[in-house]
Amino acid sequence: MGAPAHILPLSVLIFLLASFGPLAAQQNDIDIYSLTLDSKVTSRFAHTVITSRVVNKAEEAREAVFQVELPKSAFITNFSMIIDGVTYPGEIKEKAAAQERYSTAVAKGQSAGIIRASGRNLEQFQVSVNVAPSAKITFELVYEELLKRQLGKYELILKVRPQQLVKHLQIDIHIFEPQGITSLETESTFMTKNLADALTTTQNETKAHIVFKPTLAQQQKEPGKPDTILDGNFIVRYDVDRTSAAGDIQIENGYFVHHFAPAELSTLPKNVVFVIDKSGSMSGKKMKQTREALVKILGDLKPEDQFNLVIFDGFVTQWKPTLLQALPENVEEAKKFASHILAMGATNINDAVLMAVNMLDESNRKEQLPAGSVSMVILLTDGDPTEGETDLQKIQENVKAAIGGRYYLYCLGFGFDVNYAFLEKLALENGGVARRIYEDSDADLQLQDFYHEVANPLLTTVKFQYPQNSVELLTQDNFRVFFKGSEIVVAGKLQPEVQDSLSAQVEAQSHTQNFTFQTEVNVADKEKVFQSPKYIFHNFMERLWAYLTIQQLLEKAVSASDDEQKNLEARALNLSLKFNFVTPLTSMVVTKPEDQDKAQVLSKPVEADNDHSSSFSLLARIPTGGFRQSSPMLYSQGFLVPIAGVPGPPGPPSFPGLLALPGIAAPPPLPGISRSPAKSFYKSVPSFDMQPDYDLAYLAPKAIDPRTSLLLPDSSHFQTNTELYNVPVPSPTLSMERSPHFILLRNNHTEQTMCVNVKGFSQTPQSLFSDPGQGIKVTGKYEGSTDKFVWLQVSYKTPEVKVRVTQDSIVVTRGSGGKSSSYQWRSLYLVMPGLKMTLENGLLLLSNPDKVTIGLVSLDHPTPGLRLFINDPGHFANQPSGVLGQFYQDLQWNPSTAEDTQELSVREKTYTVTRKSLLDFQGGRDTIPLPKLSCWYLEEPL
């Protein structure tokens, strides 16, 4: 059975441009005078229209390029160009017919573009056309998608990049959710204080309207200059009310949709085996990020869960002989093991997965797994199998036979050296999904987010039932598992016999009981809900049904037999053509004016085609006329990757791998699993990261593996000696060119502004301040050897969000186990109920009218490191506590005999504070030079 649709990834990236860069745009004289994006989201189904109007201001013909980037979850439904009053529409045809139509157009000397959805992923849409002097052209693209609930939110992401100032630029988003909108947030990575005035959000119980309409002056990066600041993501996130445990049924024009996501359910215990590839190509940054993510994931296990780890290269090693309960001592031991995994060797996927399945089988046979629990295997690999069984089809057969429909297999492909099609089929055949992990600075967050999607199963064996002869053409109506933060969607058509009401029953199981959820709705009342044309588009629910049906048919086809696959694809093709969807089985042909005789072919690869063995090509003959094309780039899920290029040099020769590390049990023999490695091979065209993924201090010559002659550390080195790495140093002498760690402002008492430095060292994070009344807590990890904070974290109770900063990045995590978003110290504007985050000039401000304002800065000069200041302390609900919080309690200031010093008493402690003039970072790190601040300075020992 295919994986439930509710755990598939969601993103929508819109990339709009008139040419390949700002300079080219100016030289090419193609002016975008209007750019609008109108999106209507109704019952999670989004209908988006992008319209771009351009004019050629040159005295000769110029080329205009319209490019839009969207994900595999979106289906293009229409595209047209209006040139000199003549409309040139796109035609959606079966792929073979589209190719034939294209060839005919080329033979006639016409220029045609093919927009293909290869497989299940739409990567890029681009059309270029010559524009006569003073002529205008209008591009219009329409696409639709069903927003999927992921980690408790629906998310619409628009990447806006016009690359020039636009006289009329507007984003208009209408959201209509009859269930009621419970939370709504907007975010932008390019927003400034000036641009924020162009954003308006209005909301009532069921509707929201978001408008972004910046003026030319607001779009300017600098006053009087033509460069635009609009370059980044515009994001809307929301969730809906879920008062009915049986879900919500909506009806429109004879079709219905049933959204099911009951709240207030207990999480089922789970049994999970993590299978981690540690082969040579995982070395460097990939292995480092994997270790970091795995340590955090292990920390998220619940005490009732059971777990184990399998690591593999050419050899397969299990951490413990059996699954262990996730008790604190077991989790801590597993973290230590995970944090010292080294990458080297070949890749034996077959034996590794079969060993994990065997672990679950053994625990099942011994009745050690909790009743009603959910068992899963999570595989992470970055390449093709090169050791043991290497035939991909045979591996799929072996794994499917071993699992036998009892467990779930999730496959994570790290980077672009993996065979994604192989992993996708392997997962779908065994109740899971595949996901690509992109090699980027937030790869560890990608791993953690995926785990959180499947970490909290709530129900199993979920079945939807409707009265006989009441509905037809149902989409998938039974699901093996339902996870917290997701949503199950069932759609269908009402039969004519249904006049007054429609009832539904949902049966499901938890580990303690069987559930039966029931609901009934009045058909006429539900139909009346969608009579406002402002928030809907014609027959949207029928199109939602068709969209969902096509997605599920294509998913089933991945793991189907040949004959069944042809039948499923034929059904999906018919629906694609009927509803005018560009899907993996159809293509769109765009024919341009006859006088434009240069051919252009555009294709979109599937996720699997993004692997190293495939390449994306854009074949275009550029007409003369001064237009210069820069190096082609492929934007894939928001990451910019060069199209062409040769992989870097291979790393050192593969090692057969480590058989054992201290504390690892020897694996038991398993039937059908090879016990000795065959010849090691490189993964096909690997891209090696030459950075070591381990600390050289761990490679002291303590123990030797006779098979590999690899030096291994002894067990004593697995306990980190903090004295080697965290040696306290004397507090640096303060000068006029130093900024303090913290600035504490006091309401209406600027003369009492305090500057605080900490000194000493600590192995544990520090509680800097805590105010339970406001639900705010600030913690940080100080490193005495460098006199820096490694990280600072601000946690809020309402809204439930954590903001964690390092010198390199900002990570925002929503809720417990919610989605994590990573940002650079550049620009950010995020508004959610009860909190606003703005990042500008290198200053991250966390604020709300009824909350204390917290400022965070990552300084580059003159003393690099993290800094924090607190303002509006009058909002503290109680007397706060912590290293900094104590200074907002009742303080007693006593004059001292020494000049510019006072005695400060707090909590029965007395400090000598000195009046100093220090560098003031409250304006942000980009202010050069930093201004001076007169404050009372003290040092707080840890």
GIVENVEN-V885355 format. One record per residue. N is the residue number from 1. SS is DSSP state (2 for helix, 1 for strand, 0 for the rest). PHI is phi in degrees with one decimal (none if undefined). Layout:
BEGIN
N_SS_PHI ; N_SS_PHI
END
This chain:
BEGIN
1_0_none ; 2_0_-67.5 ; 3_0_-72.8 ; 4_0_-59.0 ; 5_2_-66.3 ; 6_2_-73.8 ; 7_2_-110.9 ; 8_0_-78.8 ; 9_0_-73.0 ; 10_0_-135.4 ; 11_0_-161.5 ; 12_0_-131.0 ; 13_0_-115.9 ; 14_0_-109.1 ; 15_0_-123.5 ; 16_0_-117.3 ; 17_0_-153.0 ; 18_0_-97.9 ; 19_0_-159.1 ; 20_0_-89.6 ; 21_0_177.9 ; 22_2_-56.9 ; 23_2_-65.8 ; 24_2_-62.3 ; 25_2_-63.1 ; 26_2_-69.3 ; 27_2_-66.6 ; 28_2_-81.6 ; 29_0_61.1 ; 30_1_-90.6 ; 31_1_-109.2 ; 32_1_-84.3 ; 33_1_-95.2 ; 34_1_-153.0 ; 35_1_-143.5 ; 36_1_-129.4 ; 37_1_-129.7 ; 38_1_-118.5 ; 39_1_-126.2 ; 40_1_-112.7 ; 41_1_-110.7 ; 42_1_-126.0 ; 43_0_48.6 ; 44_0_73.9 ; 45_1_-95.5 ; 46_1_-104.9 ; 47_1_-120.4 ; 48_1_-121.0 ; 49_1_-121.0 ; 50_1_-110.5 ; 51_1_-125.9 ; 52_1_-124.9 ; 53_1_-117.1 ; 54_1_-128.9 ; 55_1_-135.4 ; 56_1_-93.5 ; 57_0_-90.7 ; 58_0_-82.3 ; 59_0_-91.8 ; 60_0_-141.5 ; 61_0_-62.3 ; 62_1_-134.6 ; 63_1_-101.2 ; 64_1_-109.9 ; 65_1_-119.5 ; 66_1_-113.4 ; 67_1_-134.5 ; 68_1_-131.7 ; 69_0_-112.9 ; 70_0_-144.3 ; 71_0_-92.8 ; 72_0_-67.3 ; 73_0_-79.7 ; 74_1_-105.2 ; 75_1_-112.8 ; 76_1_-67.3 ; 77_1_-116.4 ; 78_1_-164.0 ; 79_1_-148.8 ; 80_1_-150.7 ; 81_1_-124.5 ; 82_1_-112.0 ; 83_1_-123.8 ; 84_0_53.3 ; 85_0_81.4 ; 86_1_-103.2 ; 87_1_-92.2 ; 88_1_-114.1 ; 89_1_-84.6 ; 90_1_-84.3 ; 91_1_-113.5 ; 92_1_-94.9 ; 93_1_-136.4 ; 94_1_-59.6 ; 95_2_-53.3 ; 96_2_-62.4 ; 97_2_-67.2 ; 98_2_-64.8 ; 99_2_-64.0 ; 100_2_-65.4 ; 101_2_-63.7 ; 102_2_-64.6 ; 103_2_-60.8 ; 104_2_-64.7 ; 105_2_-63.4 ; 106_2_-66.4 ; 107_2_-63.2 ; 108_0_-84.2 ; 109_0_84.9 ; 110_0_-89.3 ; 111_0_-100.7 ; 112_1_-133.3 ; 113_1_-116.3 ; 114_1_-107.4 ; 115_1_-108.1 ; 116_1_-110.4 ; 117_0_-105.2 ; 118_0_-81.2 ; 119_0_68.2 ; 120_0_-114.7 ; 121_0_-136.9 ; 122_0_-85.5 ; 123_0_-98.4 ; 124_0_-153.6 ; 125_1_-122.7 ; 126_1_-149.9 ; 127_1_-135.9 ; 128_1_-122.5 ; 129_1_-152.6 ; 130_1_-76.7 ; 131_1_-117.7 ; 132_0_-68.6 ; 133_0_-54.3 ; 134_0_66.7 ; 135_0_-80.8 ; 136_1_-116.0 ; 137_1_-141.9 ; 138_1_-118.5 ; 139_1_-103.5 ; 140_1_-140.4 ; 141_1_-123.6 ; 142_1_-125.3 ; 143_1_-142.4 ; 144_1_-135.6 ; 145_1_-161.3 ; 146_1_-99.6 ; 147_0_-69.1 ; 148_0_-103.5 ; 149_0_-75.8 ; 150_1_-138.2 ; 151_0_53.3 ; 152_0_84.0 ; 153_1_-139.1 ; 154_1_-94.1 ; 155_1_-137.0 ; 156_1_-120.5 ; 157_1_-117.0 ; 158_1_-118.4 ; 159_1_-97.5 ; 160_1_-108.3 ; 161_0_-151.1 ; 162_0_-72.4 ; 163_0_65.4 ; 164_0_-162.1 ; 165_0_-68.9 ; 166_0_-121.7 ; 167_0_-59.3 ; 168_1_-124.2 ; 169_1_-125.4 ; 170_1_-149.5 ; 171_1_-110.2 ; 172_1_-128.8 ; 173_1_-123.3 ; 174_1_-109.7 ; 175_1_-119.8 ; 176_1_-129.7 ; 177_0_-127.2 ; 178_0_-56.4 ; 179_0_-66.7 ; 180_0_105.6 ; 181_1_-95.7 ; 182_1_-96.2 ; 183_1_-148.6 ; 184_1_-148.4 ; 185_1_-139.6 ; 186_1_-122.6 ; 187_1_-146.9 ; 188_1_-145.2 ; 189_0_-96.5 ; 190_0_-122.6 ; 191_0_-70.2 ; 192_0_-119.9 ; 193_2_-58.9 ; 194_2_-67.6 ; 195_2_-69.8 ; 196_2_-59.2 ; 197_0_-68.4 ; 198_0_-86.9 ; 199_1_-105.4 ; 200_1_-127.9 ; 201_1_-130.6 ; 202_1_-121.8 ; 203_1_-152.4 ; 204_0_-125.4 ; 205_0_-61.9 ; 206_0_-119.6 ; 207_1_-128.6 ; 208_1_-139.9 ; 209_1_-132.9 ; 210_1_-118.0 ; 211_1_-127.1 ; 212_1_-124.9 ; 213_0_-138.9 ; 214_0_-80.4 ; 215_0_-78.5 ; 216_2_-60.1 ; 217_2_-64.5 ; 218_2_-70.3 ; 219_2_-77.7 ; 220_1_-69.9 ; 221_0_-69.6 ; 222_0_-137.9 ; 223_0_-55.4 ; 224_0_81.6 ; 225_0_-114.1 ; 226_0_-81.2 ; 227_0_-71.7 ; 228_1_-96.3 ; 229_0_-90.4 ; 230_0_-77.5 ; 231_0_-158.2 ; 232_1_163.8 ; 233_1_-95.6 ; 234_1_-118.8 ; 235_1_-124.8 ; 236_1_-123.3 ; 237_1_-123.5 ; 238_1_-156.7 ; 239_1_-141.9 ; 240_1_-121.5 ; 241_0_-73.8 ; 242_0_-133.3 ; 243_0_-73.3 ; 244_0_-95.1 ; 245_0_-65.7 ; 246_0_-79.7 ; 247_0_93.8 ; 248_1_-122.5 ; 249_1_-110.4 ; 250_1_-119.1 ; 251_1_-130.9 ; 252_1_-152.3 ; 253_0_53.8 ; 254_0_86.2 ; 255_1_-118.0 ; 256_1_-132.9 ; 257_1_-135.9 ; 258_1_-119.0 ; 259_1_-97.7 ; 260_1_-128.5 ; 261_0_-157.8 ; 262_0_-63.1 ; 263_0_-103.4 ; 264_0_60.6 ; 265_0_-105.2 ; 266_0_-77.7 ; 267_0_-74.4 ; 268_0_-75.2 ; 269_0_-65.9 ; 270_1_-128.8 ; 271_1_-121.4 ; 272_1_-129.8 ; 273_1_-116.3 ; 274_1_-90.5 ; 275_1_-112.5 ; 276_1_-114.7 ; 277_1_-75.1 ; 278_0_-122.5 ; 279_0_-69.7 ; 280_2_-57.1 ; 281_2_-73.1 ; 282_2_-86.4 ; 283_0_-67.4 ; 284_0_81.7 ; 285_2_-63.1 ; 286_2_-60.9 ; 287_2_-68.3 ; 288_2_-61.3 ; 289_2_-67.5 ; 290_2_-63.6 ; 291_2_-60.8 ; 292_2_-62.3 ; 293_2_-66.1 ; 294_2_-64.6 ; 295_2_-62.0 ; 296_2_-69.2 ; 297_2_-64.0 ; 298_2_-60.0 ; 299_2_-67.7 ; 300_0_-89.8 ; 301_0_-63.4 ; 302_0_-92.2 ; 303_0_-56.5 ; 304_0_-81.5 ; 305_0_-76.6 ; 306_1_-122.9 ; 307_1_-153.8 ; 308_1_-161.4 ; 309_1_-128.1 ; 310_1_-123.7 ; 311_1_-115.0 ; 312_1_-149.0 ; 313_0_-130.5 ; 314_0_-74.0 ; 315_0_-105.1 ; 316_1_-118.1 ; 317_1_-130.3 ; 318_1_-102.5 ; 319_0_-68.9 ; 320_0_-129.0 ; 321_0_-66.2 ; 322_0_-137.2 ; 323_0_-65.9 ; 324_1_-117.4 ; 325_1_-71.2 ; 326_0_-80.4 ; 327_0_-76.7 ; 328_2_-52.3 ; 329_2_-67.7 ; 330_2_-69.7 ; 331_2_-63.8 ; 332_2_-64.1 ; 333_2_-64.8 ; 334_2_-66.2 ; 335_2_-62.7 ; 336_2_-63.3 ; 337_2_-63.6 ; 338_2_-63.3 ; 339_0_-73.8 ; 340_0_-122.0 ; 341_0_-70.5 ; 342_0_-107.2 ; 343_0_-102.2 ; 344_0_-175.9 ; 345_0_109.4 ; 346_0_-93.4 ; 347_0_-138.9 ; 348_0_-116.0 ; 349_2_-69.1 ; 350_2_-56.7 ; 351_2_-66.9 ; 352_2_-65.9 ; 353_2_-67.5 ; 354_2_-64.1 ; 355_2_-64.4 ; 356_2_-62.8 ; 357_2_-63.8 ; 358_2_-62.6 ; 359_2_-59.1 ; 360_2_-64.5 ; 361_2_-60.7 ; 362_2_-63.5 ; 363_2_-64.9 ; 364_2_-67.2 ; 365_2_-62.8 ; 366_0_-86.9 ; 367_0_55.9 ; 368_0_-96.0 ; 369_0_-88.1 ; 370_0_-59.3 ; 371_0_-61.8 ; 372_0_76.8 ; 373_0_-78.4 ; 374_1_-109.7 ; 375_1_-109.7 ; 376_1_-148.0 ; 377_1_-119.4 ; 378_1_-115.1 ; 379_1_-101.2 ; 380_1_-121.3 ; 381_1_-145.5 ; 382_0_-123.6 ; 383_0_-165.4 ; 384_0_-78.3 ; 385_0_-66.9 ; 386_0_-128.5 ; 387_0_-136.5 ; 388_0_64.4 ; 389_0_-74.2 ; 390_0_-113.9 ; 391_0_-73.9 ; 392_2_-62.6 ; 393_2_-64.3 ; 394_2_-66.0 ; 395_2_-61.4 ; 396_2_-60.1 ; 397_2_-65.4 ; 398_2_-60.8 ; 399_2_-68.0 ; 400_2_-62.8 ; 401_2_-66.8 ; 402_2_-69.6 ; 403_2_-73.6 ; 404_0_58.2 ; 405_0_74.7 ; 406_0_-94.0 ; 407_0_-125.9 ; 408_1_-111.4 ; 409_1_-118.9 ; 410_1_-112.4 ; 411_1_-116.5 ; 412_1_-111.2 ; 413_1_-100.4 ; 414_1_-91.3 ; 415_0_84.8 ; 416_0_-116.4 ; 417_0_-93.1 ; 418_0_-84.4 ; 419_0_-92.6 ; 420_2_-66.6 ; 421_2_-60.3 ; 422_2_-63.8 ; 423_2_-65.0 ; 424_2_-64.0 ; 425_2_-66.3 ; 426_2_-57.4 ; 427_2_-74.0 ; 428_2_-64.0 ; 429_0_-69.3 ; 430_0_-126.8 ; 431_0_76.4 ; 432_0_-115.3 ; 433_0_-137.0 ; 434_1_-107.4 ; 435_1_-146.1 ; 436_1_-87.9 ; 437_1_-102.2 ; 438_0_-81.8 ; 439_0_-74.8 ; 440_0_-148.7 ; 441_0_-63.8 ; 442_0_-105.7 ; 443_2_-59.0 ; 444_2_-64.1 ; 445_2_-69.7 ; 446_2_-60.6 ; 447_2_-63.9 ; 448_2_-64.8 ; 449_2_-62.8 ; 450_2_-62.3 ; 451_2_-58.9 ; 452_2_-62.9 ; 453_2_-63.9 ; 454_2_-112.4 ; 455_0_-79.1 ; 456_0_-128.3 ; 457_1_-68.0 ; 458_1_-110.3 ; 459_1_-141.4 ; 460_1_-125.6 ; 461_1_49.0 ; 462_1_-89.8 ; 463_1_-127.0 ; 464_1_-99.5 ; 465_1_-131.6 ; 466_1_-128.3 ; 467_0_-55.6 ; 468_0_-60.0 ; 469_0_65.0 ; 470_0_-108.4 ; 471_1_-135.4 ; 472_1_-146.8 ; 473_0_54.8 ; 474_0_-67.8 ; 475_0_-76.1 ; 476_0_-52.1 ; 477_0_-123.5 ; 478_1_-141.5 ; 479_1_-138.1 ; 480_1_-73.7 ; 481_1_-153.0 ; 482_1_-124.2 ; 483_1_-105.5 ; 484_0_-59.1 ; 485_0_86.4 ; 486_0_-108.0 ; 487_0_-158.5 ; 488_1_-101.6 ; 489_1_-123.4 ; 490_1_-124.3 ; 491_1_-133.2 ; 492_1_-174.1 ; 493_1_-113.7 ; 494_1_-76.1 ; 495_0_-79.9 ; 496_0_-57.0 ; 497_0_-66.3 ; 498_0_-78.4 ; 499_0_-110.1 ; 500_0_-104.2 ; 501_1_-141.2 ; 502_1_-130.5 ; 503_1_-110.6 ; 504_1_-145.1 ; 505_1_-133.8 ; 506_1_-120.4 ; 507_1_-104.9 ; 508_1_-156.1 ; 509_1_-126.3 ; 510_0_-117.0 ; 511_0_-78.6 ; 512_0_-114.9 ; 513_0_-161.9 ; 514_1_-97.5 ; 515_1_-111.6 ; 516_1_-132.4 ; 517_1_-100.8 ; 518_1_-130.5 ; 519_1_-152.6 ; 520_1_-146.0 ; 521_1_-128.3 ; 522_1_-86.7 ; 523_2_-62.6 ; 524_2_-62.3 ; 525_2_-64.1 ; 526_2_-67.2 ; 527_2_-63.7 ; 528_2_-66.4 ; 529_0_-62.1 ; 530_0_-106.3 ; 531_0_-100.6 ; 532_0_-93.3 ; 533_0_-66.7 ; 534_0_-63.6 ; 535_0_-111.2 ; 536_0_-132.9 ; 537_0_-127.0 ; 538_0_-61.0 ; 539_0_53.6 ; 540_2_-64.7 ; 541_2_-74.8 ; 542_2_-64.7 ; 543_2_-70.6 ; 544_2_-59.3 ; 545_2_-60.6 ; 546_2_-64.8 ; 547_2_-56.8 ; 548_2_-65.3 ; 549_2_-62.2 ; 550_2_-61.9 ; 551_2_-58.1 ; 552_2_-72.0 ; 553_2_-63.9 ; 554_2_-66.9 ; 555_2_-66.0 ; 556_2_-64.6 ; 557_2_-65.3 ; 558_2_-58.8 ; 559_0_-107.9 ; 560_0_-86.3 ; 561_0_-69.7 ; 562_2_-57.7 ; 563_2_-65.0 ; 564_2_-65.9 ; 565_2_-61.1 ; 566_2_-62.3 ; 567_2_-65.9 ; 568_2_-64.1 ; 569_2_-68.2 ; 570_2_-63.3 ; 571_2_-64.9 ; 572_2_-65.4 ; 573_2_-64.5 ; 574_2_-59.1 ; 575_2_-67.3 ; 576_2_-60.9 ; 577_2_-70.6 ; 578_2_-63.0 ; 579_0_-101.4 ; 580_0_60.3 ; 581_0_-103.3 ; 582_1_-83.5 ; 583_0_-122.3 ; 584_0_-60.8 ; 585_0_-106.5 ; 586_1_-128.7 ; 587_1_-139.6 ; 588_1_-112.0 ; 589_1_-108.8 ; 590_1_-115.7 ; 591_1_-101.9 ; 592_0_-108.2 ; 593_0_-54.9 ; 594_0_-65.0 ; 595_0_-78.3 ; 596_0_-101.7 ; 597_0_-103.9 ; 598_0_-101.2 ; 599_0_-79.0 ; 600_1_-144.1 ; 601_1_-117.9 ; 602_1_-124.4 ; 603_0_-137.1 ; 604_0_-120.5 ; 605_0_-79.9 ; 606_0_-75.1 ; 607_0_-55.5 ; 608_2_-65.5 ; 609_2_-73.5 ; 610_2_-80.3 ; 611_0_-66.5 ; 612_0_-59.6 ; 613_0_-81.6 ; 614_0_-113.3 ; 615_0_-142.5 ; 616_0_-97.0 ; 617_0_-126.4 ; 618_1_-123.8 ; 619_1_-96.9 ; 620_1_-146.4 ; 621_0_-101.2 ; 622_0_-85.8 ; 623_0_-67.6 ; 624_0_-69.2 ; 625_0_134.2 ; 626_0_87.7 ; 627_0_-81.6 ; 628_0_-118.8 ; 629_0_-100.0 ; 630_0_-78.6 ; 631_0_-57.2 ; 632_0_-65.3 ; 633_1_-128.7 ; 634_1_-110.5 ; 635_1_-89.0 ; 636_1_-122.5 ; 637_0_52.7 ; 638_0_89.4 ; 639_1_-113.2 ; 640_1_-86.6 ; 641_1_-129.2 ; 642_1_-61.7 ; 643_0_-72.1 ; 644_0_-94.8 ; 645_0_139.9 ; 646_0_-102.4 ; 647_0_-56.3 ; 648_0_-64.5 ; 649_0_-64.8 ; 650_0_-65.4 ; 651_0_-81.5 ; 652_0_-65.6 ; 653_0_-55.9 ; 654_0_-64.8 ; 655_0_-103.5 ; 656_0_-58.9 ; 657_0_110.1 ; 658_0_-88.5 ; 659_0_-78.8 ; 660_0_-154.8 ; 661_0_-123.1 ; 662_0_-54.0 ; 663_0_90.2 ; 664_0_-99.8 ; 665_0_-77.2 ; 666_0_-70.7 ; 667_0_-71.5 ; 668_0_-75.6 ; 669_0_-67.6 ; 670_0_-120.6 ; 671_0_-63.5 ; 672_0_84.5 ; 673_0_-108.7 ; 674_0_-67.3 ; 675_0_-105.3 ; 676_0_-128.9 ; 677_0_-72.2 ; 678_0_-84.9 ; 679_0_-64.2 ; 680_0_-82.7 ; 681_0_-127.9 ; 682_0_-70.0 ; 683_0_-69.1 ; 684_0_-62.7 ; 685_0_44.6 ; 686_0_-74.1 ; 687_0_-106.3 ; 688_0_-87.1 ; 689_0_-94.2 ; 690_0_-77.5 ; 691_0_-70.0 ; 692_0_-61.2 ; 693_0_-100.5 ; 694_0_-140.4 ; 695_0_-86.3 ; 696_2_-60.3 ; 697_2_-63.8 ; 698_2_-86.2 ; 699_2_-104.2 ; 700_0_-65.6 ; 701_0_-73.9 ; 702_0_-110.7 ; 703_1_-139.9 ; 704_1_-127.8 ; 705_1_-86.3 ; 706_0_-65.0 ; 707_0_-78.7 ; 708_0_-118.8 ; 709_0_54.7 ; 710_1_-90.8 ; 711_1_-73.5 ; 712_1_-119.4 ; 713_0_-75.5 ; 714_0_-83.6 ; 715_2_-64.4 ; 716_2_-65.4 ; 717_2_-82.0 ; 718_2_-81.9 ; 719_0_-98.5 ; 720_0_-63.6 ; 721_0_-85.8 ; 722_2_-65.2 ; 723_2_-66.5 ; 724_2_-76.2 ; 725_2_-113.7 ; 726_0_-133.6 ; 727_0_-81.7 ; 728_0_-67.1 ; 729_0_-122.8 ; 730_0_-59.5 ; 731_0_-61.7 ; 732_0_-59.7 ; 733_0_-67.7 ; 734_0_-72.9 ; 735_0_-137.5 ; 736_0_-67.7 ; 737_0_-108.4 ; 738_0_-127.0 ; 739_0_-108.2 ; 740_0_-76.9 ; 741_0_-65.5 ; 742_1_-136.5 ; 743_1_-120.0 ; 744_1_-113.1 ; 745_0_-90.4 ; 746_0_-123.9 ; 747_0_-54.3 ; 748_0_58.3 ; 749_0_-135.1 ; 750_2_-62.2 ; 751_2_-69.7 ; 752_2_-104.9 ; 753_0_-57.4 ; 754_1_-114.9 ; 755_1_-116.2 ; 756_1_-123.4 ; 757_1_-115.7 ; 758_1_-103.0 ; 759_1_-145.6 ; 760_0_98.5 ; 761_0_-152.6 ; 762_0_-149.2 ; 763_0_-85.2 ; 764_0_-119.1 ; 765_0_-60.6 ; 766_1_-101.6 ; 767_1_-84.0 ; 768_1_-80.9 ; 769_1_-159.3 ; 770_1_-143.8 ; 771_1_-131.0 ; 772_0_-58.3 ; 773_0_-63.1 ; 774_0_-86.4 ; 775_0_69.4 ; 776_1_-124.1 ; 777_1_-140.7 ; 778_1_-120.6 ; 779_1_-127.1 ; 780_1_-163.5 ; 781_1_-112.6 ; 782_1_-98.4 ; 783_1_-112.3 ; 784_0_-64.6 ; 785_0_-65.6 ; 786_0_-113.2 ; 787_0_56.3 ; 788_1_-134.8 ; 789_1_-90.0 ; 790_1_-69.1 ; 791_1_-153.4 ; 792_1_-128.9 ; 793_1_-136.3 ; 794_1_-112.0 ; 795_1_-114.8 ; 796_1_-116.9 ; 797_0_-84.8 ; 798_0_-136.4 ; 799_0_-70.1 ; 800_0_-75.7 ; 801_1_-152.5 ; 802_1_-121.6 ; 803_1_-118.8 ; 804_1_-116.5 ; 805_1_-120.4 ; 806_0_-123.2 ; 807_0_-67.0 ; 808_0_-101.8 ; 809_0_-150.9 ; 810_1_-125.1 ; 811_1_-120.8 ; 812_1_-109.9 ; 813_1_-117.6 ; 814_1_-96.6 ; 815_0_68.7 ; 816_0_-83.3 ; 817_0_73.6 ; 818_0_-84.5 ; 819_0_-67.8 ; 820_1_-109.0 ; 821_1_-121.0 ; 822_1_-110.0 ; 823_1_-134.4 ; 824_0_-86.8 ; 825_0_-80.4 ; 826_0_-123.4 ; 827_0_-147.9 ; 828_1_-159.1 ; 829_1_-140.7 ; 830_1_-132.2 ; 831_1_-121.3 ; 832_1_-130.4 ; 833_0_-56.6 ; 834_0_92.2 ; 835_1_-161.2 ; 836_1_-124.0 ; 837_1_-118.1 ; 838_1_-129.2 ; 839_1_-125.8 ; 840_1_-152.8 ; 841_0_58.8 ; 842_0_73.3 ; 843_1_-119.4 ; 844_1_-96.2 ; 845_1_-108.0 ; 846_1_-111.2 ; 847_1_-149.5 ; 848_0_-167.1 ; 849_0_-53.8 ; 850_0_-108.6 ; 851_0_-124.8 ; 852_0_-62.4 ; 853_1_-89.2 ; 854_1_-119.7 ; 855_1_-112.3 ; 856_1_-126.8 ; 857_1_-136.3 ; 858_1_-108.3 ; 859_1_-77.9 ; 860_0_-102.0 ; 861_0_-149.3 ; 862_0_-79.5 ; 863_0_-121.3 ; 864_0_-58.9 ; 865_1_149.1 ; 866_1_-83.0 ; 867_1_-132.4 ; 868_1_-145.0 ; 869_1_-133.5 ; 870_1_-122.7 ; 871_1_-129.7 ; 872_0_53.1 ; 873_2_-68.0 ; 874_2_-62.6 ; 875_2_-84.3 ; 876_0_-56.6 ; 877_0_-76.5 ; 878_0_-129.6 ; 879_0_-75.5 ; 880_0_-72.4 ; 881_1_-122.6 ; 882_0_112.6 ; 883_0_-55.2 ; 884_0_-95.8 ; 885_2_-59.2 ; 886_2_-62.0 ; 887_2_-81.9 ; 888_2_-107.5 ; 889_0_-94.4 ; 890_0_-70.1 ; 891_0_-101.5 ; 892_1_-119.2 ; 893_1_-100.4 ; 894_1_-122.7 ; 895_1_-60.2 ; 896_0_-116.6 ; 897_0_-71.0 ; 898_0_-76.3 ; 899_0_-69.5 ; 900_0_58.6 ; 901_1_-133.7 ; 902_1_-141.6 ; 903_1_-100.1 ; 904_1_-113.3 ; 905_1_-108.5 ; 906_1_-153.1 ; 907_0_52.0 ; 908_0_63.2 ; 909_1_-113.8 ; 910_1_-120.4 ; 911_1_-117.3 ; 912_1_-96.6 ; 913_1_-108.4 ; 914_1_-122.4 ; 915_1_-75.6 ; 916_1_-136.4 ; 917_1_-111.5 ; 918_1_-116.4 ; 919_1_-70.4 ; 920_1_-103.3 ; 921_0_-96.3 ; 922_0_-67.1 ; 923_0_-87.9 ; 924_0_107.9 ; 925_0_-79.3 ; 926_0_-83.7 ; 927_0_-81.7 ; 928_0_-128.4 ; 929_0_-78.1 ; 930_0_-68.0 ; 931_1_-71.8 ; 932_1_-98.0 ; 933_1_-132.6 ; 934_1_-89.9 ; 935_1_-151.0 ; 936_1_-87.5 ; 937_1_-103.5 ; 938_1_-147.6 ; 939_1_-112.1 ; 940_1_-111.7 ; 941_1_-72.9 ; 942_0_-88.9
END
